[in-house]
Amino acid sequence: MGETELGLALIATINFTIRYSIPITLGALSGILCERSGIVNIGIEGMMLMSAFTGFMTNVALSKPGVDPELQATGVRLGLAILAALLTGGALGLLHALLSIQYKVDQIISGTVINILAVGLTGYFYQLKAPTKGKLPAMINNPWTQAGSAKLQLADNFVLYLPYDLGRILFDKDLITYLTLALVFVLGWALFHTTWGLRTRSVGENPRAADTLGINVYRLQYTNLFLGGMLAGLGGAFLTLAAVGIFEQNMTAGRGFIALAVMIFGNWRPSRALAGALLFGFATALQGQLQQFGIDFPHQLVGMLPYILTIVVLAGFVGRARPPAHEGKVYEAE
Amino acid sequence: MMSTTVQSSSPPVAVPRRLSQLRAALWPILQSLLIPALSVITAVLLGSILILFDGRDPITAFEGLLEGAFVEPRGLLATFRNMTPLVLSGLAVAFAFKSGLFNIGVQGQLIMGSVVAAWVGFAVEGLPPILHVTLAILASMAIGGLWAAIAGALKAFADAHEVITTIMLNYIAAQFAGWLISTGSDGSRPGPLASPESVTDAIARTPRILPSAQLPTIYTVPPNFTLHAGIFLAIIASVVVMFLLQRTTFGFQLRMTGYSPTAAQYAGVNVKRVTILTMLIAGMLAGLAGGIQTLGVNYDYEGNQSLGLGFEGITVAFLAGNNPIAVNFSAFLFGAMDAGTTRMALAANVAKELIQVIQALILMFVAADQIIRRIYRIRAAGPGAQLRIGGRS
């Protein structure tokens, strides 16, 4: 175990952490948008899965021979694929809104419907080995090279090259990764500094009062669920169009539920949710890297930690998670 | 002819009145069956459209499904076998729902029950069969109950929403059980419950349970397809749950808490105690489901044998309107669907996942009964007829 290059392992761990945290951050942002306006969304998992699938299948369809070459150009093809994923997520968000607002279905049940439906539909239309013309490329390439960097020998098996290794963390990432980071700050700002944000929060806390003040509660909830669905959809698009490049059955593997945990962990605030997602990502990265670092500790037990931490935070043993006051309840206009 | 007219005319008003009374009494029961039945039919119709859309033949597909579930010699057996854990996971959801709690953690409780049943099954030696099986079953119920009671206690004392805590407990259970049986093939130590053979063939599992811990077989289709006695346990459990809910003080307090925790509190019900006990019992049912799968079907714990059972329990419970006895019938339906999928897939070249689509649509229609009422123009039932998690938030 001693031969492992710690510098390489360190960079790999950090990059894994970032890559794992992107879809979870997007899922958490989706949850924040919905719950801040009073609708619990446990269907994030299903929204991600379905969007991952439609995004991928759009990519597959446009990659087929005989399609107009202009449509096959990387930018257009993947742009359309991302659009398909966004619209899928948005449509499922609207379905969730329709079921829980119009038909007054319990919001937890409605979310569960979306989750089961997504597993079923994607499994039903799943095709083995559908080829594509590739996934999202890196948006900015690392401008620094290993040869041109200073070699830092920190220990016998711990070498870092600066600024090359720093560049490997900052660059070589795809569009959705950078977009996610931007969205965290845009949403965080919008929630607390715009009229829309104030209205969203007031509907989540006290829809009756908001209604009295002339806010159209249902329209705001429909809008936010559509936007929230699109955020989950972008998370799904990241999986099939940026990270993995192909669709596998049930590939979200619980990320939508982890996103919920991260949302609570971050106390329904975008920037803290990003921090929470990075923590989950790190714990997951550590699971795979323990052996690399020569630590003989069951990785499953490390994997349990973030979930235990979420419970601890939710129960208020550390800090206090306070959900929007009116989430999960149906608002009945008078 | 004459005599009948004379008889019917002698009490001229009573007959129609009795008829209308009968109709008035039957109508709610009929309606409570109508919505689930129409939900299933509508979901199957939509499933057929999906099959047509895929260029296949829905008639052949559903013929295959029925054949696989009922006609084949092992079909009905497989249906009953699949139904058993679904009755229990359905009960685990329905029971908690009656007190306004959404137990989405059946999956985790089931995993814990499953792995502990395997442990007791292989590690405890020298017991006579009846004692050994009973011990393993009790152990699986105990661990499932305790696992769920964590969420109950967190709800009661820290106001942590049970939906989130039970989801988290699902993942913790899966990881924990995964560690218990990990093969250690990548240079680390194998898990404490890993089978010695699993280290060589790298299939993570516990050792096989002893014959004395296996649930007795009640029927065998040659050569080796068996039905175990767990089905009786499941049906008995549904009766016990019904009795507990309808005929005991605790059941009354539980339902009262479900309608309004505040009112229950004022009436002197210890809501915290009810919450924890409800989760404990729901978890015991889920743990039993897991235990039965280990002791009657799998004979060991492998980690992914029970995928989805917990979530199917939600649909099973809601299709039954959370009525413990009705859970048996919706579990039978779902058991049949699961049993027939393979045959359906073979007969009509339709992907197995179609069944999941249909099951999701059933859940949607049962929950959003207004959709069904609108399509089939059925009068709305009175208030309180709709599925909703009680007055809790």
Chai-1 contact restraints between the chains, C-beta under 6 A:
chainA,res_idxA,chainB,res_idxB,connection_type,confidence,min_distance_angstrom,max_distance_angstrom,comment,restraint_id
A,L99,B,A368,contact,1.0,0.0,6.0,A-B,restraint_1
A,Y103,B,A368,contact,1.0,0.0,6.0,A-B,restraint_2
A,Y103,B,Q370,contact,1.0,0.0,6.0,A-B,restraint_3
A,V105,B,A367,contact,1.0,0.0,6.0,A-B,restraint_4
A,V105,B,A368,contact,1.0,0.0,6.0,A-B,restraint_5
A,D106,B,R388,contact,1.0,0.0,6.0,A-B,restraint_6
A,D106,B,I389,contact,1.0,0.0,6.0,A-B,restraint_7
A,I108,B,F102,contact,1.0,0.0,6.0,A-B,restraint_8
A,I108,B,V163,contact,1.0,0.0,6.0,A-B,restraint_9
A,I109,B,A367,contact,1.0,0.0,6.0,A-B,restraint_10
A,T112,B,I314,contact,1.0,0.0,6.0,A-B,restraint_11
A,V113,B,A360,contact,1.0,0.0,6.0,A-B,restraint_12
A,V113,B,L363,contact,1.0,0.0,6.0,A-B,restraint_13
A,V113,B,M364,contact,1.0,0.0,6.0,A-B,restraint_14
A,I116,B,A360,contact,1.0,0.0,6.0,A-B,restraint_15
A,L117,B,A360,contact,1.0,0.0,6.0,A-B,restraint_16
A,V119,B,Q356,contact,1.0,0.0,6.0,A-B,restraint_17
A,G120,B,E353,contact,1.0,0.0,6.0,A-B,restraint_18
A,G120,B,Q356,contact,1.0,0.0,6.0,A-B,restraint_19
A,G120,B,V357,contact,1.0,0.0,6.0,A-B,restraint_20
A,G120,B,A360,contact,1.0,0.0,6.0,A-B,restraint_21
A,L121,B,V357,contact,1.0,0.0,6.0,A-B,restraint_22
A,G123,B,E353,contact,1.0,0.0,6.0,A-B,restraint_23
A,Y124,B,A351,contact,1.0,0.0,6.0,A-B,restraint_24
A,Y124,B,E353,contact,1.0,0.0,6.0,A-B,restraint_25
A,Y124,B,L354,contact,1.0,0.0,6.0,A-B,restraint_26
A,Y124,B,V357,contact,1.0,0.0,6.0,A-B,restraint_27
A,F257,B,I167,contact,1.0,0.0,6.0,A-B,restraint_28
A,D296,B,S188,contact,1.0,0.0,6.0,A-B,restraint_29
A,P298,B,W179,contact,1.0,0.0,6.0,A-B,restraint_30
A,Q300,B,Q175,contact,1.0,0.0,6.0,A-B,restraint_31
A,Q300,B,G178,contact,1.0,0.0,6.0,A-B,restraint_32
A,Q300,B,W179,contact,1.0,0.0,6.0,A-B,restraint_33
A,L301,B,W179,contact,1.0,0.0,6.0,A-B,restraint_34
A,G303,B,Q175,contact,1.0,0.0,6.0,A-B,restraint_35
A,M304,B,I172,contact,1.0,0.0,6.0,A-B,restraint_36
A,M304,B,Q175,contact,1.0,0.0,6.0,A-B,restraint_37
A,Y307,B,M168,contact,1.0,0.0,6.0,A-B,restraint_38
A,Y307,B,Y171,contact,1.0,0.0,6.0,A-B,restraint_39
A,Y307,B,I172,contact,1.0,0.0,6.0,A-B,restraint_40
A,T310,B,M168,contact,1.0,0.0,6.0,A-B,restraint_41
A,I311,B,T165,contact,1.0,0.0,6.0,A-B,restraint_42
A,I311,B,M168,contact,1.0,0.0,6.0,A-B,restraint_43
A,L314,B,A160,contact,1.0,0.0,6.0,A-B,restraint_44
A,L314,B,I164,contact,1.0,0.0,6.0,A-B,restraint_45
A,A315,B,L154,contact,1.0,0.0,6.0,A-B,restraint_46
A,A315,B,A158,contact,1.0,0.0,6.0,A-B,restraint_47
A,A315,B,A160,contact,1.0,0.0,6.0,A-B,restraint_48
A,G316,B,A158,contact,1.0,0.0,6.0,A-B,restraint_49
A,G328,B,S393,contact,1.0,0.0,6.0,A-B,restraint_50
A,K329,B,S393,contact,1.0,0.0,6.0,A-B,restraint_51
